[in-house]
Amino acid sequence: MMTIINLIKEILEPGNYTTMQVLRQFKDTQPKSWQQLEATVKVSTATLSKTLNALVERGVLKKQVIVGFPPRTQYMLNPDLDKAVFNFLVFQGKYMDQVENYAQTFLDLAQQHVKEGSYAEFVDLAIKQFNQTMLRDVVSEVRVPITSKHQSWHSLLATQRAYILLLDYFVLVEALTVDSKMQSLALKFLAATQKEVEAMPRA
């Protein structure tokens, strides 16, 4: 699973990817210390510092220095953000966690079907799941009301969508190539499906 996530990380624009990973840490709307963010966002200290400073400057995050020895720094989602944007940031963090958890479950399920020898059952399930995934992404687009007045957030939204679609794609490929028998059956299924599509009457 981490191999797939690292591959996606290489594909997506680095700045947008890091911003997305930082903001998803605030899905519970609770303040986060520098140490917490450093432990969960797997980037260099310099990159994390640059990203946090940029988000504070944009007014997305609020930075608070807690007096003590040594002084502590914590960050939180800015409560003064547009309500639609605030809700989107909370939603996208929770949603991405759900997608990643489901992706791991799907890979585990592929391994289980291999052990049981139920290849055809899994291939059928995988194709249906792919179709449901496309529908899920469309539904999530409709559910999150990011409009033209939130123009500056479109790159983050596009990065999140790209991350989820790439994750769905690579996990599906990984599951259908988990062993040679599964791969052979999947190729036969896809070839038959392609013939059905080609046989459809053209408008």
N, C-alpha and C positions, 0 to 999 in steps of 0.2 A: 504493500500500500504506500509506504514512504517513497519507494522508487517512482511510483506513478506521480505522486505529489511533487517530488523534486523535478521530474520531467516537465510538468506543467509550469513550475516556477521558472524554468529556463525559457519557456515559450512566451510567457506574459511579460509585459513591460515592467521592469524591476521596481520603479517608483510606485506605480499603481498597485503592484502586488504587495509591496511592503505596507502601504497605506491601508489596504484591505485587511491584511493580517493584524495590524495594530488595532484598527477600529472594531474588529470582531471580538476583541477581548472585553469590550464594554457592553456586551449583550445583556448583562445583568444590571446595567446602569450604575454599578458600584464603582467607587474610586479605585484606581490601581497604582501601586507604587512602582517606582523605576525598576526595582528588583523583580517584581512580579512580571512586568512586561518583558524584561530582559530574559527571563526564564521561559516565557511562552512564545515570544516572537523570535524565531531562529534567524536573526540577522546580526551583522557586526554592531558593536557599540556605537560606532560613528554613524552608521545608517539609521539605527534606532533613534539616536539623538537628533539627527537631521529631520527625520519624519515627524517626531513628536513636536519639535520646535515649529515646523511648518504648519502642523495642525493647530497648535496654540495660536500662531499668528493669524490663521484664517478664522479663528473663533470657533473651531469645531470642538476642541478640547479646552478645558480650563486647567491651569497648572497651579498647584498649591504647595507652598513650602511650609512644612510643619517644624516649628522651632524645637530644638532639642540638641543633644550631643550624641552623634553628629546630627545635623538637620536632615529631615527626610523630605523627599519630593513625591507628590502623588498627582495623578491626572484623572480627570473625569469628563464625561460628555457634557458639553456646555448646555445647561438647562434652558438657555435663551435661544437655542437653535429653533428654526422653523419646525413646527410640530411634525409635519410630514417627513422632514429629513431626520429628525430625532428618532421617530418610530421606525423609519427605514433602516437606520444604523443598528438599532436593537434587533429588528427582524432579520437583517442579513446575517448577523452573527449567529443567531439561533438556527437559521435555515441552513447555513453552511455546515454547522455541526451535525445537523440531522442528515444532510447529504453524505458527509464523510462517514458517519456511522453506518448508514445504509449501504454505502459502497463496500465497506469492510465486511458487512454481513453477507453481501452478495458474493464476494470472493470466497468466503468461508463456505457458503452454500454450494458453490461450484465444486470445491474440494470434497464436500460430503457426497454429492451426486456421483463423483468419480469413484469414490470408495464403494458406493452402492451399485454402481454400474448402470445407473438410470440416466444415460446420456440424452436420449431423445426427449425425455421429460424436461431436462434442464434447458436444452436448446430452445424448446418451445416457450418455456418460461422466460428465457433471456430476451427473445424477440418481442414478446408481449411487454416485458419490462421496459425495453427500449422505447416502444410506442407510448407507454404511460409516462416515461421520463420527458418525452417531448411535450406531452400535454401538461405535465406538471410545471414545466418551465414557462409555458404560455400562461397558465393560471397565475403563477407568481408574478409575471409581468403585469397582469391586470390588477392583482391585489395591491401592489405597491404603487401609490399615487405620486410618482416622480414626474413632474410636468415641466413644461418649457421654462417656468420661472426658476427651476432648480438646475439650470444649465451646467453649472460648475460641478454637479454631481454625476453627470452622465458618464464620465470616464470611469468613475468608481463602479457605477452600475454595470457598465459594459465589461469591466474586468471581472466582476463577480459572476456575471452571466457566462463569460468565456471560461472561467475557472470551473464552474459547475458542469457545463457542457463537455469540456475536455475531460473532466473527471469521469463523467458518465461514459464517454466514448472509450477511454483507455481501460476502465474497469470492465466494460463489456468485452473488449478485445482480449484482455487478460483472462477473463472467465472462460471465453470460448476457445482459448488456446491452452488451457490448463494441462491438457495432454493430447496426444496425436489422434486418439479416437474421437474426442470431443471436437477437435478442429475439423476432422474429416466430415463428421456429421453436420456441423455448422455450415461448411462450404456447400454441401449437397442441398441443404435447406435454402441457403441464400441463392444458389443457382436456380432452384425450382421457383423461388419467389420472383427472381429476375425474369424468367420466362413468362410468368403470369402477368407481370407488369408490361412486358413487350407485346403480349397478345391482346392487351386492352385496346378497344377502339379509340382512335385519335379524334379529337374534336375538329 
